[in-house]
């Protein structure tokens, strides 16, 4: 029997003084307080803590920036929250966006539902295959 985690419980932590480079795919709630470079994907929640430095393309359900710096584009299917003294340099895309007073934001934001690009790619491949076989 799978046990549900409380909504505030952290399932993984990249703590202060830690550096990681690569692809991060996760379930649950992950908090980054260290340095991360790469790609982050999940259907769950990413928390970026004070002192964190993230250079990544982020595609998750919810992003909560509690402080620290994010360099890169952020796509969130549910919501993006940026709290002071957070800093975001990149584009934001989510149906729900909260930016606190005192946050530094450089980029553009788009507030509409986030749709996966994958189904469109499959349709294009199928159309190309169909026209090639004609």
Secondary structure, DSSP 8 states (H G I E B T S, - for coil): ------TT--SEEE-TT-EEEEEEEESSEEEE-SEEEEEEEESSEEEE-TT-EEEEEEEEEEEEE-SSEEES-EEEEEEEEE-TT-EEES-EEESSEEE-TT-EEES-EE-S----SHHHHHHHHHHHHHHHH-
